[in-house]
Each structure stands twice: as structure tokens, then as C-alpha cells.
Amino acid sequence: MDPGVRRRAASRPRAPRADTRMTDELADALRATDELELITAGRRSSRPHSVRVWFAYDGESLWLRTDRDADWLRNLDRDPRATVRVGTHEIAVRREPITDEAAALRELIELWRTKYGQEWVADWYVERGRVPVRLRLVKEDR
């Protein structure tokens, strides 16, 4: 299994709660939390698929990294919409296309090194065919 990813049984699908707008509290949680729970729709079953992953937050998007054959990435290939849980917060996200994977991966690695520390984010994160994933936060206007 890929370092930084833990699988667990997905919970029942839920619509994002009313408090899913971007708040200072949520932004602080995204900056402080090491892992998030990413919930995608299964590409065949449409049932929720949940994984815990490392990420970095740049103020607008969440940056993740994975192997090309990861289930959750293939789910996002089929349907770019997903939900992220961080603590008690839940927010809708959408996978954004990346045109220059090499540049995006370098940016992601620098964000990760800042967040997790140089010793935890080795160069092999880049060298072994990893895929950068950018999830744009879907901000609700209420």
C-alpha cells in the first residue's frame, strides 16, 4: 500500500452538512491536520469509497499524490466530485485538471515538505510515477 494512505470502510453517503462553507475554522483545520478522509463515488457501484490520505492546502485547493492505479483516483476519473472530511468538517471538492504533471508534482512536494518535514517527504515521491491531484474546494454561497 502507498505510504500516507489508509483504507477503511466507507460510511453511508451523506450530503455535505449546512456548515460546509469555507470558514476560518475549516481553513485552520486544513492547515493543521495531517490527514483527511476523501470520499469518492465508486466508479462501478456509485457507492461511497473512503480513504485517508496525506494532503497539503494552499489556500484554494487540496493537493494529494497517488499512484495512477489507485481506486480513488480512478473513481475521480469517472466523477470528479467528492467529499472531504477533516475532523467534524465536511466540504465538497472537485478534481481539477492538471496540464503539467511534472510542475504540479514539484509544487505539491514543496507544499508537503513544508507541512510534513523534509525527512518525511523523500525524492522517491516524485521519481516513481506518482500523480499529483488537485481538489478545488467547492465554496457555497449562502
C-alpha positions as CSV (number, residue, x, y, z in Angstrom):
1,M,0.0,0.0,0.0
2,D,1.1,3.5,-0.7
3,P,2.6,5.4,2.3
4,G,0.3,8.1,3.5
5,V,-2.9,6.1,2.6
6,R,-5.1,4.1,5.0
7,R,-8.2,2.4,3.8
8,R,-11.3,2.0,5.9
9,A,-14.9,1.1,5.4
10,A,-16.8,3.9,3.8
11,S,-19.7,5.3,5.8
12,R,-23.1,5.8,4.3
13,P,-23.3,8.6,1.8
14,R,-24.3,11.9,3.2
15,A,-24.9,15.2,1.7
16,P,-22.5,17.9,3.0
17,R,-23.8,19.5,6.1
18,A,-25.0,23.0,6.2
19,D,-21.7,24.2,7.8
20,T,-19.6,23.2,4.8
21,R,-18.9,26.8,3.7
22,M,-15.3,27.8,3.9
23,T,-14.8,29.2,7.4
24,D,-11.7,30.3,9.2
25,E,-12.1,27.3,11.5
26,L,-12.2,24.9,8.5
27,A,-9.2,26.7,6.9
28,D,-7.3,26.3,10.2
29,A,-8.2,22.6,10.3
30,L,-7.0,22.1,6.8
31,R,-3.6,23.7,7.6
32,A,-3.2,21.8,10.9
33,T,-4.5,18.3,10.1
34,D,-2.1,15.7,8.8
35,E,-4.7,13.5,7.1
36,L,-8.1,13.9,5.6
37,E,-10.8,11.5,4.7
38,L,-11.6,11.5,0.9
39,I,-15.0,10.1,-0.1
40,T,-15.5,9.3,-3.8
41,A,-18.3,7.6,-5.6
42,G,-17.3,4.1,-6.7
43,R,-16.8,4.0,-10.5
44,R,-18.9,0.8,-10.9
45,S,-21.1,0.8,-7.8
46,S,-21.5,4.5,-7.2
47,R,-21.3,3.6,-3.5
48,P,-19.1,5.8,-1.3
49,H,-15.4,4.8,-1.2
50,S,-13.4,6.3,1.7
51,V,-9.6,6.6,2.1
52,R,-7.5,8.6,4.5
53,V,-4.7,10.4,2.7
54,W,-1.9,13.0,3.3
55,F,-2.6,16.3,1.7
56,A,-1.5,20.0,1.7
57,Y,-3.7,23.0,1.5
58,D,-2.6,26.1,-0.5
59,G,-5.4,28.4,0.5
60,E,-7.6,27.4,-2.5
61,S,-7.0,23.7,-3.2
62,L,-6.1,20.5,-1.6
63,W,-3.0,18.7,-3.1
64,L,-2.7,14.9,-2.9
65,R,-0.4,12.4,-4.5
66,T,-1.0,8.9,-5.5
67,D,-0.2,6.0,-7.9
68,R,-2.0,6.0,-11.3
69,D,-3.9,2.8,-10.4
70,A,-5.3,3.9,-7.1
71,D,-9.1,3.1,-6.7
72,W,-9.9,6.6,-5.5
73,L,-8.1,8.2,-8.4
74,R,-9.9,6.1,-10.9
75,N,-13.2,7.0,-9.2
76,L,-12.3,10.7,-9.6
77,D,-11.5,10.0,-13.3
78,R,-15.1,8.9,-13.7
79,D,-16.7,11.5,-11.5
80,P,-14.5,14.4,-10.3
81,R,-16.9,15.3,-7.5
82,A,-16.0,14.1,-3.9
83,T,-16.4,15.0,-0.3
84,V,-13.6,15.7,2.2
85,R,-13.9,15.2,5.9
86,V,-11.4,16.9,8.3
87,G,-12.4,16.4,11.9
88,T,-16.0,17.5,12.2
89,H,-15.9,19.5,9.0
90,E,-17.1,18.2,5.7
91,I,-16.8,20.0,2.4
92,A,-17.5,19.3,-1.3
93,V,-14.5,19.2,-3.6
94,R,-13.9,18.8,-7.3
95,R,-10.9,17.4,-9.1
96,E,-9.2,20.0,-11.3
97,P,-7.3,19.0,-14.4
98,I,-3.5,19.4,-14.3
99,T,-1.8,20.2,-17.6
100,D,1.8,19.9,-16.5
101,E,2.1,17.0,-14.1
102,A,5.8,17.4,-13.5
103,A,5.5,21.0,-12.4
104,A,2.4,20.3,-10.3
105,L,4.2,17.4,-8.6
106,R,7.2,19.6,-7.8
107,E,4.8,22.2,-6.3
108,L,2.9,19.5,-4.3
109,I,6.2,18.1,-2.9
110,E,7.3,21.5,-1.7
111,L,3.9,22.0,0.0
112,W,4.3,18.6,1.6
113,R,7.8,19.2,2.7
114,T,6.7,22.5,4.3
115,K,3.8,20.7,6.1
116,Y,5.3,17.3,7.0
117,G,9.0,18.0,7.1
118,Q,11.9,17.2,4.7
119,E,12.6,13.8,6.4
120,W,9.0,12.5,5.6
121,V,8.8,13.6,2.0
122,A,11.6,11.9,0.1
123,D,12.5,12.3,-3.5
124,W,11.0,9.0,-4.5
125,Y,7.6,10.6,-4.1
126,V,8.4,12.2,-7.4
127,E,10.5,9.6,-9.1
128,R,8.2,6.6,-9.1
129,G,5.4,7.6,-11.3
130,R,3.3,9.5,-8.8
131,V,0.3,11.5,-9.9
132,P,-0.4,14.9,-8.4
133,V,-4.1,15.5,-7.7
134,R,-5.6,19.0,-7.1
135,L,-9.0,19.2,-5.4
136,R,-10.7,22.5,-5.7
137,L,-12.9,23.4,-2.7
138,V,-16.5,23.9,-3.8
139,K,-17.4,27.1,-1.9
140,E,-21.1,27.5,-1.2
141,D,-22.7,30.9,-1.4
142,R,-25.3,31.1,1.3
